[in-house]
Amino acid sequence: MSLAIKNASLTLEAKTILDDVSFAIQPGRLNALIGPNGAGKSSLLRVILGFEPAARAHIAFEGTDFHALPRRSRARIAALVEQTAATDQLIDVHDVVMLGRLPHQGMWAADSETGDEEIAARAMARAGVTEFATRRFSTLSGGEQQRVHIARALAQSPQLLLLDEPTNHLDLSAQIAVMEILRALADEGLTILVTMHDLNLTAAWFDHVVALDRGRVAAQGAPQHVIDSAFLARVYGVAAAIVPNPASGRPMIAYEP
């Protein structure tokens, strides 16, 4: 199901965060939102979800005005995996994942007739965290915690999945594990938008990128059409060469030591 962002603008404390941002993304592919620190990537995710009251934007999901829907209805459609969501609470992985079922529950939470336990179990299996179900969330590694948060988001049964730098601070193995999960979900038709910091990882895995620069759309398209030397110089202020990835032929950034 397609997501269309039209004329998204946000000003906070007299500072322009987003300036008339418009683009659309399609299901069935991995969509990345890239740009330097402070470009407005995380803020745009919040605007899409309706978390920024000061924003002006028209957000349409499958042709429907997303912001006109009740908050609970929006939570049943869209799930967010934040960049950092640690907790000191003594909560186990199963209970973290079950938080994803809250938008679908009534006043008295889960019961055997709602199917919440089965849905959470499937979400944990998809994210590869079933073996951690009874573990304290705080005892897991960063990569394991990130996969638990993906499981929690999947437990919402979303049609739209938003992730804010899900591979940040993860080692290579954990990055690949997260990207494999997202690739499989995209291939199944889920609409996915991910903010990304690592451009080589973005070029290797994503089908479509939208680049923000100082709150505006600077470029968009397939990675091989967006990520080139001129783009790096203009948006990131970096001089670097682009070489083909030996494994895939996709663009790879080569920096001068």
N, C-alpha and C positions, 0 to 999 in steps of 0.2 A: 504494500500500500504506500502510495507516494506521500511525501512531506514537502510542503511548499512554504517557504519563509518569504514574506513580502514586506519591504520597507521597515525592517526592524531597526529601531533607534533607541538608544539608552544614554542618558546623561545623568551622572551622579556627582553632586557637589561641584557643579559647573564644569565638570570634565566629561568630554564626549567619549563614551565607551564603545558604542556602536553607532554607525552613521549610514542609515538607509541601506541596510543589508538585505539583499534578495537573492535567493537561489532555490533550487528544488533538488531533492534526492529521490532515487527510485529504490524499490525493494530488490532483493536478489543480488545485490552487489555490496561490497564494502566501501563505505563513504567516509573519507577523512576530512577533518577540519584542521588545517595547519596554519602556522603563522608565528612570528616572534612572541616572546613573553610580552603580555600587555596588549596583544592584538585584539582581544575581545572574545576569544574562543570559549572559555568557561562561562562568561557572561551570556553568550548567545544560547548555550544550552539551558541556562536558567530562564531566559526570555521565552524560549520555545515551550518550556513547561509551565510558564505563567508564574514564576517565582519572583519576578521583578515588577512590582506594581508601577514603578516609574517609567517602564518601557512603553513604547508605541510600536505595535507590530500586528500584522495579520498572519496568523499561523493556520494553515489548512492541512488537515490530514485526511487523505482520501476524499478531498473535496469538501469536507465539513470544517466549519470554524471551530478549531480546537479549543480556543480560549472561551468560547461561549458554552462549552460543556461544563457541568458541575465538576467540582474538584475530584470527587470519588470516581466519576466516569473517566476523567483524564488519567487518574492513577491506574485504572484498569486497562488503559490503552498503552501508556508510555511508562517505561522504567528507566531509572538513572543509576549508573554505577559511578560513584564519585571518585575523585583522585585519591583522597585519603578518607577512610571511614573507620578508624581504629576505635577501640573502646576498652576501658578498664573494667567493665562489668564482667562478672563471672557468668558468662552466657556461653552455651555450647553451640556448635555449628548448626545442628538441627534447628535450634530456636532462632538463630540468625536467618536461616533460609525461610523459616515459617513467617518471618516478618513480611515477606513478599506476598503473603496471602491476605494481609489486612484489608486491602481495598475491596476484596471479594467477600469479606465476612460481614455478618450482621453484628448486632450489639453484643452477642454472647460468644463471639470468637468462633474458633473451629469446632466442628463436631464430626461424627463419623459419616454424616450424610453429605457433607460438602465436598468430599474428595480432596481436601487440602493436604492430607498426609501423602496421598498418592502423587499429587502434583509436585509437592516438595521433594519427594523421593526421586521422581523423574528429573527434576531440575538438578539435584545433586549428582545424579548419574551423568547427565549431559556435561556438567562442569568438572566431572572427575573428582568429586569430593566426598563420595559416599563413605569411604573408609574413615573420614574425619567426623562423622555425624555426632559422635558422643564426646569429641575432644573439645576442650575449652578453646574458643576462637582466639583468644590472646596468645595461645601457645603455638600457633601456626606461623610459618614463615610468611614473608610478604607476598610471594607468589601464590601460596596456598590460600591466604586471606583474600587475595584478589579473585581467585576462582570461586570462593565462597560467596563473595558479593555478586559475581555473575550468576551463581545459582539462585541467590535471593531475588535478583532481578528477573530471572527466568520463571521463578515461582509466581510472579505476578501475571504470568501468561500474557506478556505484552505483544502488541503488534508493532511497536516502535521501541527500539533499544538505543539509549544514549549513554555513551561512556566518556568520561573525562580522564584522558591520559592513563588508560588502564595498564600500560606497560612501564610507566615511570618507576624508576628505582628497582626494577626487577632484573635478575640476571638473565643471560641469554636463553637458558632452558625454560625459565618461567615465561619469558616473553613469547617464545614459540608456542608454548602450551596455551596461552591466552589467545594468540592469533589463530591457532588451529580451531579453537572453539568458535571464535567469531566468524571464521571462514565457513565453517559448517552451517552455522545459523543463517548466514547470508545466502548460502547456496539453497537453503530450504525456503527462502522467500521472505525472511524477516527484514524489516526496514531498519537499518543500522547507521548511526552517525557517531563517529569517534573523534575526539580531539587528540592530536598526536604531536609529540615533540621531536621524535626521532625520524628524520626525513628518509634515511636509508631503509628503516623498517617500513615506513609508509610506502615508499616506492616498491618495495619487495612484495607487499601483501595487498595493497588497496587497489580498487578498480577506478575510483573517482575521488578527486581531491578538490576542496574549496579552500583557497588561501585568503586569510584575512591579514590586513596590514593597517594598523592604526584605526581599527574599527570599520574598515571598508573591505569589500571583496576586491582582491588584487588579481586573482586569476582563478580559473576552475577548469576541470577537464581530467582526462586520464593522466596518471603520474608522468608518463613519458612525454606528454605534451605541455606539462606545467613546470616540472622540476628540471630546469636547465641552468646554465651558468648565468645568464642574464637575470633570471628570476632570483637566484641566490644573491646576486649583487644588489638588485633593486629592493628586495623585500628584507633580506637578512643582513645586507652589508658585508657579505662574505665573498671573497674571491676563491673559487674552486672549480675544478674540472668535473665534467660528467663523463663517466665511462660505462659501458654496458656490463651488467652483472653477468659473469661467466655462466652462471647456472640458468638464468631466466631471460637474459637480454634486456631486462628492465634497467632504468637509470640507477647509477650508483655514484655517490659523491666521493671524489678523491681530493683530499686536502693536501696542500704543500706543508711538510713538516717544518 
